[in-house]
Amino acid sequence: MKISRQIKTGIIVVGGILLFILGFSYLKSSPLFEDGKTFYAVYKDVGGLQTGTPVTINGLVVGNVNAIKFKDSSGNLVVTFSVKNDFGFSENSPAELYDTGIIGGKGIQIKPVQDGAALAKSGDTLNSRIQPGLTQLLQTQLTPLQKKVEGAVTNADSLLMNVNEVLDTRAKKDLRETLAGLNSTVASFQKSADALNRILNNNEEKIGNSLDNFEELTANFSKLADSLNNSGLNRTLAGLESAVSNLDDLMARMNSGDGTLGKLLNDEKLYTNLNSASRELDLLLQDLRLNPKRYVNVSVFGKKQKEYEVPEDDPAIESTEPVGNEQ
């Protein structure tokens, strides 16, 4: 049987149309012969959701977005999507719009609810819900921080304006001179530090020897302390402490008038009597020197002793006048 050219052309055209339909359906991610259920969800903003975007349940792709169109004049959008018949879920299960990646992209995931309600059937409109994306979360978190930063910048600006008002030309000049002086001081400190480093580097061996000698001296002091401790220094100190305590007790008793020495120190009447006796003894000795004949009368070979005459320039005369007055 011979096929005519017209039949061949018709077969090719029909095949091309079928291939075009299959390719277009593939690009839209919608099967040509759909065996699933169709659902609807209404959103205020789909955030760039595209037709053909997969629909998932617990992370498993179960369908695709078929169409997106406006619902009414308010701007609400109706999203039409299909779900395979493999899994049933409650009619109260929400269709959640979420971010599929960090840099963008939206998808729909159904949150299955097992509340005992009737299962969702084809043509139902599911509850819609929008999961906040990373951008929205960042905006929510950064908005208060932005306000704080703006307030801080405003305060800093006001502070700088006040500082400029306070710092007149002379004050700015003094401040520059102060900073220049501070730089000079820092440079001097740097030179001193460099010099000190050179000294330390040049005398590193000597410093090490000094530290060794100091350590040896410390060890010798430790040995000396042990020697003094073993030689009975503690007993000597204890005896000295006991002697000091006894001396303090003796001084206390003397001050209180106990004992002979205490009475001698604290008896004013005895002091007065001793002072009076000393004065009378002094008068007696002066009178004995000036008038010995009153007390001693010696005759050699019966010769009468001459009467003693006091010299005119005798220095004892002046010193005896108060004594005579006192008598």
Secondary structure, 3 states (H helix, E strand, C coil): CCCCHHHHHHHHHHHHHHHHHHHHHHHCCCCCCCCCEEEEEEECCCCCCCCCCEEEECCEEEEEEEEEEECCCCCCEEEEEEECCCCCCECCCCEEEEECCCCCCEEEEECCCCCCCCECCCCCECCEEECCCHHHHHHHHHHHHHHHHHHHHHHHHHHHHHHHHHCCHHHHHHHHHHHHHHHHHHHHHHHHHHHHHHHHHHCHHHHHHHHHHHHHHHHHHHHHHHHHHHCCHHHHHHHHHHHHHHHHHHHHHHHHCCHHHHHHHHCHHHHHHHHHHHHHHHHHHHHHHHCHHHCCCCCCCCCCCCCCCCCCCCCHHHHHHHHHHHC
